[in-house]
Amino acid sequence: MAAEIRQAVAAGIIVEIESMTELTRVASAGEELGLIPQVAVRVNPDFAVKGSGMRMGGGPQQFGIDAEVVPDVLSAAAGLGVDVLGFHIFAGSQNLNAEIIAEAQRRTVDLVTELAVHLPGELRYINLGGGFGIPYTEKDQPLDLDAVAANLHDLVEVITSRFPQAKPVIELGRYIVGECGVYVTQVVDRKISRGRTFLVVDGGMHHQLAASGNFGQAIRRNYPLVVGNRVDEAADESANVVGCLCTPLDLLGDDVALPPADIDDLIVIFQQGAYGLTASPTAFLGHPAPAEVLV
Ligand SMILES: Cc1ncc(COP(=O)(O)O)c(C=O)c1O
């Protein structure tokens, strides 16, 4: 940790601090290197965002510094030889409602405006976080990006008028890469248990935790999946697609309409480009890691 912080400080990277401890670590790195570290404070806002798959701010949180404590942290920072450029607020991930995202971003700018008076200098950095959602099921409506963009356009004008030196940043994750990835796994067994068909595959939640519904879903829903080598065939069978781990959590498709599939067929799951392999418990049962192919 200390080595990574030193590297970041030496490279002049803005280090976003999430606690007083992190602030002191960055300050020590600056002292050792004879440099003034550039930092931003990640703030746990005093508001929460509805409709997000995962809440990342509001209420008690492991992320960021509670908004009401930030003035004290800034006072401490003033005596520690660090340069606080601004703030980062990220309220929630996987939101498909443009108006809620817009409202969260407006509230973020308002909160930053309140906090900026406690900075010793000008506000130079404002990170509005990520959170733009992507559709995972047929019921999901894609995000109205034009509405988000129109709001951001207005907000950038507000930011520029209030803080002429501030650089606004958004930090998107899944919106950029989520839809680019597919996960392919092969059927190794087909079983009927008391009338229900199970397709057992050679992959599972150790490769794609999110597809099993155990990452960011309050209610488990199937990700879009097809039998890759039977896409032209009628989906007239209902099956459960299960992984090869020793837990019922390892469920990739619950009661999915599929063409009758068998051993060696390929199950293809879409929307897998974000929070995939690296967000999964790959060591569970010690199965080999899948190939990741960039095309
Ligand atoms: C600090 C931070 N920024 C950005 C992101 C990306 O979020 P999203 O995929 O919702 O855009 C995350 C995701 O957890 C995050 O923790």
Ligand as a Chemical Component Dictionary entry (heavy atoms), coordinates in Angstrom:
data_LIG
# 
_chem_comp.id                   LIG 
_chem_comp.type                 NON-POLYMER 
_chem_comp.pdbx_formal_charge   0 
_chem_comp.three_letter_code    LIG 
# 
loop_
_chem_comp_atom.comp_id 
_chem_comp_atom.atom_id 
_chem_comp_atom.alt_atom_id 
_chem_comp_atom.type_symbol 
_chem_comp_atom.charge 
_chem_comp_atom.model_Cartn_x 
_chem_comp_atom.model_Cartn_y 
_chem_comp_atom.model_Cartn_z 
_chem_comp_atom.pdbx_ordinal 
LIG C1 C1 C 0 -14.816 4.719 -7.296  1  
LIG C2 C2 C 0 -15.532 4.133 -8.461  2  
LIG N1 N1 N 0 -15.621 4.851 -9.604  3  
LIG C3 C3 C 0 -16.272 4.359 -10.677 4  
LIG C4 C4 C 0 -16.855 3.111 -10.664 5  
LIG C5 C5 C 0 -17.577 2.640 -11.893 6  
LIG O1 O1 O 0 -18.928 2.503 -11.641 7  
LIG P1 P1 P 0 -19.990 2.190 -12.781 8  
LIG O2 O2 O 0 -19.676 0.872 -13.376 9  
LIG O3 O3 O 0 -21.276 2.226 -12.047 10 
LIG O4 O4 O 0 -19.911 3.309 -13.798 11 
LIG C6 C6 C 0 -16.795 2.334 -9.486  12 
LIG C7 C7 C 0 -17.417 1.018 -9.398  13 
LIG O5 O5 O 0 -17.512 0.379 -8.382  14 
LIG C8 C8 C 0 -16.107 2.867 -8.348  15 
LIG O6 O6 O 0 -16.019 2.172 -7.204  16 
# 
loop_
_chem_comp_bond.comp_id 
_chem_comp_bond.atom_id_1 
_chem_comp_bond.atom_id_2 
_chem_comp_bond.value_order 
_chem_comp_bond.pdbx_ordinal 
LIG C1 C2 SING 1  
LIG C2 N1 SING 2  
LIG C2 C8 DOUB 3  
LIG N1 C3 DOUB 4  
LIG C3 C4 SING 5  
LIG C4 C5 SING 6  
LIG C4 C6 DOUB 7  
LIG C5 O1 SING 8  
LIG O1 P1 SING 9  
LIG P1 O2 DOUB 10 
LIG P1 O3 SING 11 
LIG P1 O4 SING 12 
LIG C6 C7 SING 13 
LIG C6 C8 SING 14 
LIG C7 O5 DOUB 15 
LIG C8 O6 SING 16 
# 
